[in-house]
């Protein structure tokens, strides 16, 4: 007995290690390492932080939103292929400074310091983070813009989320009114509004603004207040793009040919002079 105890004292630890190694090897072989991983998780759990309630709440929402975005992108691609959609975003824009703006017509029109010699033509569109308006008169070195905020301005638009259409009309402010064609449109505050395919003067898909409020009981048609994306109240520079319609034949841009029925401006024609002689500030 004394001899066995001495042997155990000498070799017990070694024997235990050998047995542990054999058991671990068997466990790895039988469970493909799952048992060892579970043991590691059990031992490491006290040293790792548990997810907070905020993380547990946000993660599922994030995954859901990412999945929804992927679905919408897939649907958009399918629809584009179905209708043979070709993006009509303007290119080769011309940067133009605002050089004249009358206090009496602040929301109706503005004068730009670029003209025919810079490549600008009647019917071109002006943007600044969104639609600003349309070029109605051009000289060699200046041009006049009919602003989207002008009460005579009308533009065909679409709610991008639901695809319901209508038109916006100027209100002499940074907001315009959208009147829907449908009697019960799917629209809500925050919806993005862009130009639609019913407009012959503006390519579809250009930003107009976002829905601020909705009045579905308005007669004769539901209306929404749209906050413009472009800073109409304090324009300094705009980008001017030539549209296919203007490039083909500016004379075809009469009010009868488009939803955007605009009256002729009563202001005198744009003065024909060099940039150095152009009126500044509110001098026009």
Secondary structure, 3 states (H helix, E strand, C coil): CHHHHHHHHHHHHHHHHHHHHHHHHHHHHHHCCHHHHHHHHHHHHHHCCCCCHHHHHHHHHHHHHHHHHHHHHHHHHHHHHHHCCCCCCCCCCEEEEEEECCHHHCCCEEEECCCHHHCCCCCCEEECCCEEEEEEEECCCCEEEEECCCCCCEEEEEECCCCCEEEEEECCCCEEEEEECCCCCCCCCCCEEEECCCCCCCCCCCEEEEEEEEECCCCCCCEEEEEECCCHHHCCEEEEECCHHHHHHHHHCCHHHCCCCCCCCCCCCCCCCCHHHCCCCCCC
